[in-house]
Amino acid sequence: MPNLSPQIHPNTFKSKYIHIRGGAQYSDDEETSSDEESENATEYDFADDIDGDSDFDESFDDSSLLPRLLHHYHTTPPLTKLYLTSSFIISTLSFLLNQNRFPSILTLHYPSLLTGQLWRPVTQFMNLGPLSLSYFLTLQFLWTYMSSIEKLLHTTPTTFINLLVMIPTLMVVSYGVLGLNVDLLGHNFSTFLVYLWSRLHEGMEVNLMELFTLRAEVLPWFFLGQTFLLEGQLPTLDFLGIVFGHIFYHRYMDGGVKGEWLDKWYYNSGGFWKWLREEYEKVGEEFRGV
């Protein structure tokens, strides 16, 4: 029987994941053997999660886009894959059948929610805008950060499940109380993910598409400022995403609350939960180098 309440601390997540995806040259059992390796161990290349593993890239010609996309899709952790696949299917059907408009039956409408249409908050987060270049950029952005966090939390999956329940609920309730725009909750959710990712990678240098570097903890504030400068409006929703990220990090990850009831449910239930446990075993194989 697995430990139902493993200790969660971000420092335990960093080294193994960075060793696989961030270009680090060290592991938990080894020390770096040169100054170059030490430098690599503290720098995260933002483009790595976009371009993929170098071994795979060498196996295909630059024009072999489809095999690379299929590889990335296959290695995406389960809940990130489920979320983004659902968004893509709905958006594609909307493009083909509904003049590229997200179906109104799937949008968040608070009066309808109160009458029992409980799917609306869930499907609203899948609305990343009409199918376009902007949609695919947002999809890639969410994939980069969400899949990274899910992989980091693969040994404590109920923390990630709690994230997917708690934060969207906070957003739906608070946005309703404050009267904020809920049309593109997926975009706002990405701000939360960036903040959480930055806390899990504190002190690391982030290479933004070979243009310049930032420390990881500055990244969410950089995107917040970008919203203000490029869109000419107060980044209220971006700021709320950072606030929610701060709350979740300190309450559930930095030695905070442990959801023992969710652990028991996760480890003792069948059906979907059994499938999810099997998928996380596959994620674990990547970390073990199987």
N, C-alpha and C positions, 0 to 999 in steps of 0.2 A: 504494500500500500504506500503510495507516495506521500511525502510530507505535505500536508494540506495547507500549511501556513509558512512557506519559505520566507526567510528574511529578504526584503527587497531594499536594495540600495544601488543607486545608479553606477557607482564605481565598479560593481561586479559585472556590469553589462558591457563596459567600454572595450576592454582589450581584445576580447575574442572577435567581436563584430568588426572592429577596425582592422584587425589582422586579415580578415577576409575581404572587406570591401573598401577600406580606406587606404591601403597601401602600406600599412605598418609592417615592420620586419621583426616583430617580437611576439612572444606568447607568454602565458602565465608561467611557464616553466623555463623560459630562456631570457637571457639578457641580450640587448643589442650589442653587436660586435664592432660597430664603427660609428663615427659621428653622423654619417649620412643616414644610417638606419635609425639613430636616435631622432634625427630631424623628421624622418618619415613617420615615426610613431606618433608625432604630435600634430600632424597635418592631415586634414580630411579634404579630399578633392571632391568638390560638389559635382563635378562631371562624371565621377566614377559610377554613381548610381544611375546616370543617364546612359553612359556608354557601355556599362556592363563589365564583366570580368575580362581581363586581358587574354586569358587562355581561350576564352570563347571567341573573342573578336578575331584572334589569329586563325581560327578555324574556318572563317568565312571571308569571302571577298567583301570589300566595302559596299558593293551593290546588293549584297544579300540581306536586305532589310527584313524581309519576312521571317527567315530563320532566326534572326536575332530577337525580333519581337516575340516570337513563339517561345524562345528560350527564357526571356524575361518574364513572360506570362506564366510559364510553367514553374519558375522558381519564386514567384510572388507568394508570400504567406497567405493562409486561407481566408482570413476575414477581410484583409485588404483586397484580395482577388474577388471575393463575393460582392463587396461594396462597389468596386469600380466596374466590374462586369455588369452588375445590375444597372448602374447609371448608363453605361454604354448601350445596353440593349434598349432601355426605355428611350434614350435620346435618339437612337437610330430609328426606332419605330415611330417616334414623334416626327422625325424628318420625313419619313416615307408616307405616313398616314395622317399627320396632323399639321401640315404646313410648317414643320420645324418648331412647333410650340409644345412646351411641356404640358401633358394632359392636366386639365384643371382638377380632375378627380384625384390626382396625386399630389396637388399642392396643399400647403398648410393653410387651412381656413378654420379659425378658432371656433366659430359656432358649429361647424360640421364636426370638429373634433369632440366637442362636448356632447354631441348626439351619438357618439360611439364609433366614429370613423377613425379608429386608432392608427391606421396605417399612414395617415397623412404626415405626421412629423417624420416618420422614417423615410418615406419617399421624397419628401421635400429636400432632404440632404443629398439626394441623388441628382437634383437639378443643378447642373453646372453651367446652365445657359444653353442656347440653341447650338446645334451641331455645327461647328465652325473651327477655324484655327485656334481661336481663343479657348474653345471647349477642350481641345486636345492638349493645349498648353496647361490648362488647369488640371486635367486628368493626369498628366505627367508629373505635375507639381505635387499633387496629392499622393501619387504612387511613390515618389521619391521619399517623402517624409513618413508617410503612414507605414509603408512596408519596412522601412528602416526601424521604426519604433517597434513594430510587431515582432520583427526578428530579434531585437534586443530583449524583448520580454517573453521569448518563447519558453523559457524555463518557469515563468510565472504567468501563464496565459490568462488567469482570471483578473490580473491587473489590467491587461489590455481589454478584456471584455467589460470590466467595470468602467474603463475609459469610454467605451463606445455607448454605454448606457447613461452614465452620469453627465458627461459634457453636453451631448445633444439635448438631454432633458433640461439642463440649466439654461441652455441657449433658447429653447422653445419657450420656457416659462418667463425668463427675464426679458426676452424680446417682446413677448406679448404684453407684459406689465409696462414696459417702457415705450411701447408703440413703435418699435423699430421695424425696418424692412426685413421680412423673412424670405424674400424671393430666392435668394442664393445662399442658403445656409451652408452649402458645400464649400463656398469660398471662405466663409467665416470660420468654418471648422479647420480649414487649412492653416489659418493663423495660429490657432491653438496648437496644432501639430508642430509647426515650426518652433514655437516657444518651448514645447516639451522636448523636442529634438535638441534644441540648443542647450538646455539644462543637462541633458545626458552626455553632451560633448563639450562641456565647459573647458575653456583654455585651449581648444583646438583652433587651428587656422583653417578657414573655409575658403577654398578656391572657387570663385564664382565664374565659371565658364572661361577660365584663363584670362579674365579681364582684370581682376584685383582680388585681394584676400581680405577677409574679416575674421575676427574672433567669433566663435560660434554663438556666444551669448549676446552679441550685437545684432545678429541676423534678424530676429523678429522686429527689432526697432528700425532696422534698415528698411524692411518691407513696409512698416507703418509709415515712415517718412516718405517712401516712394508713393504710397497712396495719396498722401497729402499734396506732394509736389506735382504728380502727374494728373491726378483727378481733380485737384483744386477743392477738396472738401475735407472736413474734419474726419479722421480715420477712427470714428467711434467704434465701429464693429471690430476693426483690427485690434483696438485697445482692449475691448472686452474679451477677445480671444486670448490675449496675453494674460489678462486677469484670471480667466478660467484655467489657463495653463499653470499659472502660479499656484492657484488653490489646489489643483489636482496633484501637482508635483509634491507639495509639502504635506498634503494630507495622506496620500496613498503611496508615495514612492520614497520620500526622504525619511525613512524610518517611521512612517505614519501608520494609519489604520490598516488592518488586515481584514479582508472580507471572508471570514471562515465559512460562513453559510454558503457563499458562492463557490468556494473551494470544494466543499462537500458535494454540492450539486454537480459541479463540473466533473469531478473524479468518479462519481457513482452513478451517473445517468447514462442511458444508452442513446440510440438514435443520432441526432445531430451532434450531441456532445461526444459520443464515441468516435464519430467521423472526425471531429475537430481534434481530439487527442491523437488520432492516427496521423493527421496532417502535421501536427506539431512535432511528432516523432521524426517526420521527414525533414522538417526544418532543423531539428537537432542534429541530424546526420550531416548537414552542411557544415555545422560548427565543429563536428568531430572529424570532418574530412573524409567521411565514408563515401 
